[in-house]
Amino acid sequence: MSVLEELAFAAEEELELSADQIRVNDQLQEDELLAMESIYGENVIILDRQRGLRTFQVHIEPKIPDELTITTKLCTTSSEMEMASTSSTDEFSYSFRVKFLPPIVLTCSFPTSYPSHKPPHFIISVQWLDSLKISGMCSVLDSIWMELQGQEVMYQWIDWLQSSSLSHLGIHQQIILGPYGIKHAGDRRAVSESISPDSDIPLLRRYNDEQVLENFLNNLHECCICFSEHPGGDFVRLPCQHFFCQNCISTYSDLHVSEGTVNKLLCPELKCRGMIPPGILKQLLGNEKYDRYESLMLQKTLDCMSDAVYCPRCEFVCIEDEDHFAQCSKCYFNFCSLCNGARHVGEPCLSPESKLQLLEASLKSPSRITGAQRRLELEHKINEIMSEREVARVSKICPHCKMAISRIDGCNKMVCGSCGKYFCYLCNKPISGYEHFRDGACELFPTVSSVQQQWQERMNGRQAVGRLRSELNLGRGHKCPLCSQENVKTDNNNHVLCWACQTHYCYLCRKVVKRSSEHFGPKKCKQHTEG
Amino acid sequence: MSSPSKRREMDLMKLMMSDYKVELINDGMQEFYVHFHGPSDSPYDGGVWRIRVELPDAYPYKSPSIGFINRIYHPNVDEMCGSVCLDVINQTWSPMFDLVNVFEVFLPQLLLYPNPSDPLNGEAAALMMRDRSAYELRVKEYCQKYAKPEDAGATAEEKESDEELSEDEYMSDDEMAGQADP
């Protein structure tokens, strides 16, 4: 600012103007300032008058190509003054890309003789150029004034600085910071704020990052999963820098946690597969689902360790040995991981039947361990074993993978739903195909076919419907000749099947019907009548 | 789900614009047929297949189901009903994958490098491991017999009813190896 003052002071000494001229200039200056404010908005800042002269600052964002590389040569020798004479092996350059540069700051002061006789006093300050280059810019501003002498010049200056200054300096894709440490030469109006790589680089990077973020937040962007547009604030950005709209990444996370496929819950970007930080997951999933996520992750990790088993008593994780025995380090229970019972060295695992017998016996006998608590535990255990028994009743164990498979329909040649191998449902042996049923003891199709089974179930269903219907039409039906339960006619058909005793009888004459064709006919009871 | 239809529309459009012949089944954008040519550097070269794609409700978070209408000899494709083992698709699926990706990258890769650890067609897998050249010969035979351009156009109607029945088994997300009906 002091430079500006000096310049202003020096210039004023020279001219004497008429009051009229001063008034005209004054008006033009005011108009020009107003115009600039309306064009450049917040980028024009009006400052306090310097020695009574209008003073202001303009922040000019230079037009740069999509991405600009900023390079600086870093020297390993301590003295920067020696730069010219150092060999290239001591230097290495550091580059980074930016999309935004700190603006060129043009500070001006209107003398009373502007625009009639003199140009505005100015200084140009740039963060990322050295004073020599800035001096070059000052000269251009001077020459612009020379051409336009007598007219307002601010707009032309700003326009030039914004669109042509960089190319004028030969800067197209790259800016090289420095040289540093050279004594200030050139124009006094050229102020370089470039101090040293240590301060410049962080400053430029930070400015760029802030602008990139603000630009992102203020604009609409398309989510690459759902292709709909959202404002920047609706996006979630992962550490790998890929971003997705909140809806999509939530749905994605939710799906994997619900289905248990947490190992696949990674950055959706193809070939990225970066991690999603737990903090973000917590926000997306909510507490409950996040807890499920954590336990699934733990389980998956432990499952990878194939010798990890869970203690039957406290469900704490333990490591089993080759004989499938393990000791829980939490409750000290020594157990067998195959049957979940106590460790039985030398003996095979107990069948569900024997376990049940033992337990029922221990339930009846006077217990050393007191309390209803213990009884409750035993009851639970008994229920578990009863379930095992029931499973054994309605299913068979696949001889290959030991999965319990239930046969619902079809023949006895079973394809295990778990491992895909064949076995016979009757004798429970592994088989290779239909050969087994050709000359063996096992029959291919069961005697009570499933069709008959289904029919029985349907009959039961019909019973229920019949009862309901008669209940609804109470009083309007009449009693069955055999069991006296109320029955109602369906669609005018006088051939009624009693829902309770399954007897066929005629609605009209209340006699039992053995054969429909014998009882009903044109000369006998009519089969279909209303009411 | 966040605007599922926009994503489906875009994917379908992109597929059509990449010069793939697409036939829609009803306007729901749930399922459609695509004509697919065997990759040129594989024994499947020259074969043309009609492929049925079904997009689940949760698309793109869940992978589509893919089935070959006319027959193909491949370890990961069921020879009778043409369904591709869902697990193989699921292993590589990401919501960013789109349909063009499936036909340009995933299917060609699958044909070039079958996954023998999860075979729907066990015989094909075994042959491939045992005698590679015999396997390639068999593939070419099948292409000659079943994968001519006429096959990819004509067989749609016949195969539809068969497909309807067995397709259901592969719609689930259980990671099962294929089942043959008893």
Interface residues (C-beta under 8 A of the other chain):
Chain A: C224 I225 C226 F227 S228 C245 N247 C248 T251 Y252 L255 E259 P268 E269 L270 G410 C411 K413 M414 V415 G417 S418 G420
Chain B: M1 S2 S3 P4 K6 R7 M10 A58 P60 Y61 K62 S94 P95 M96 F97 N101 D173 M176 A177 G178 Q179 A180 D181 P182
